[in-house]
């Protein structure tokens, strides 16, 4: 079993690695923010929700979808890297 500290380091390292890479695509969301989508592997994507140059949220898929409610904007990142958002 992986420790919480180890799991946090693993995710932090992946986020740091995406900073050096360019997103595979960027998509504008319903509220005007942008989702920067990075491919980390097979069915493994990371999306950073960015508004005014600041990262507001991060979603990560790893063979399953991920989603969040960001102040009434519902964002889902699918395991194949497709993002959808609506108010």
C-alpha positions in Angstrom: 0.0 0.0 0.0 1.3 3.4 -1.0 1.6 6.0 1.8 -0.2 9.3 1.6 3.1 11.2 1.5 4.3 9.0 -1.3 1.1 9.4 -3.2 1.2 13.2 -2.8 4.8 13.2 -4.0 3.8 11.1 -7.1 1.0 13.5 -8.1 3.2 16.5 -7.4 6.0 15.1 -9.5 3.5 14.5 -12.4 2.1 18.0 -12.2 5.7 19.4 -12.2 6.5 17.3 -15.2 3.5 18.8 -17.1 4.9 22.2 -16.5 7.9 21.3 -18.8 5.6 19.8 -21.4 3.1 21.6 -23.7 -0.6 20.6 -23.3 -2.0 18.3 -26.0 -4.8 20.8 -26.3 -6.5 23.8 -24.5 -10.2 24.2 -24.3 -12.3 27.2 -23.2 -14.9 26.3 -20.6 -18.4 27.7 -20.0 -17.2 30.3 -17.4 -14.4 31.6 -19.7 -11.6 29.7 -17.9 -9.4 27.4 -19.9 -8.6 23.7 -19.4 -5.0 22.8 -20.3 -5.0 19.0 -21.0 -1.8 17.0 -20.8 -1.4 13.3 -21.8 0.5 11.4 -19.2 0.0 7.9 -20.6 -2.6 5.4 -21.9 -6.0 6.6 -20.4 -4.1 8.9 -18.1 -4.6 12.6 -18.5 -4.2 15.7 -16.4 -6.3 18.9 -16.9 -5.4 22.2 -15.2 -8.3 24.7 -15.0 -6.7 28.1 -15.5 -8.3 31.6 -15.1 -6.4 34.9 -15.3 -3.1 32.9 -15.2 -3.8 31.0 -12.0 -4.5 27.3 -11.7 -7.9 27.0 -10.0 -8.2 23.2 -10.1 -6.6 20.1 -11.4 -8.3 16.9 -12.6 -6.4 13.6 -13.2 -7.7 10.5 -14.9 -6.1 7.1 -14.6 -8.3 4.6 -16.4 -11.4 6.3 -15.0 -13.2 9.7 -15.4 -12.7 12.6 -13.0 -15.0 15.5 -12.3 -15.7 18.5 -10.1 -18.1 21.2 -9.3 -16.3 24.6 -9.7 -18.8 27.1 -8.3 -21.6 25.9 -10.5 -19.5 24.9 -13.5 -19.5 21.1 -13.7 -16.3 19.8 -15.4 -15.6 16.2 -16.4 -12.4 14.8 -17.8 -12.9 11.4 -19.4 -10.3 8.6 -19.3 -9.6 9.3 -23.0 -8.8 13.0 -22.4 -12.0 14.6 -23.5 -13.2 17.4 -21.3 -16.8 18.7 -21.0 -18.2 21.5 -18.9 -21.5 23.1 -18.4 -23.2 25.5 -16.0 
